[in-house]
């Protein structure tokens, strides 16, 4: 199961990176003469729409491939930014403690009081629809998760014997952080990141579904699903196929995340 999930994710990554080369169709070009073609339908230009077309004649396969690029870009960029911010703030809070710990912890508590998706909708609505704004909005809603994971790891490490020994020998705080504290945070940070990848992709699709995600000039799974709402009875493939792609990727990410977490627990306990 883990191997299959990994292969599926690799295929989606390849499609997202090289999709424009592999697929001869553009996901945003319209052709009203080819609108609402079912999967396998014949295009007016002589080609075949393997996954059909939408109400504007756009090729569904091309839209799904382009949407995978957007979803993966948003997911990995969001995790990178939120993880970096969470690492810095979590280490500061857990290692130095005191007023820094109180300030960062209270700030995290305030943010967690709001549902993350509502906060993302608010931020995306204020910033406007664009790929960069979606990444920033989602990163702001997720840094606190990484910060708390890192803080817990830093708290459990800073008073261990080898850290106290280094401190007695005259090691500076920066050396202790770089050599002992931060390396101990990588494993739980990566585990948290694998969990957040799928959730971030769902959040991006939700924002695009509401019209707050990427611009209309870019294909997105959420926007494609929204476009198919009015055609569920006559053209089910418009909303169903990108929804299945999103569900498949999220499930595969969850499987790999669970496998990595189990492996990390074995290494930690072994």
Secondary structure, 3 states (H helix, E strand, C coil): CHHHHHHHHHHHHHHHHHHHHHCCCCCCCCCHHHCCCCCCEECCCCCEECCCECCCCCEHHHHHHHHHHHHHHHHHHHHHHHHHHHHHHHHHHHHHCHHHHHHHHHHHHHHHCCCHHHHHHHHHHHHCCCHHHHHHHHHHHHHHHHHHHHHHHHHHHCCCHHHHHHHHCCCCHHHHHHHHHHHHHHHHHHHHHHHHHHHHHHHHHHHHHCCCCCCCCCCCHHHHHHHCHHHCCCCCHHHHHHHHHHHHHHHHHHHHHHHHHHHHHHHHHC
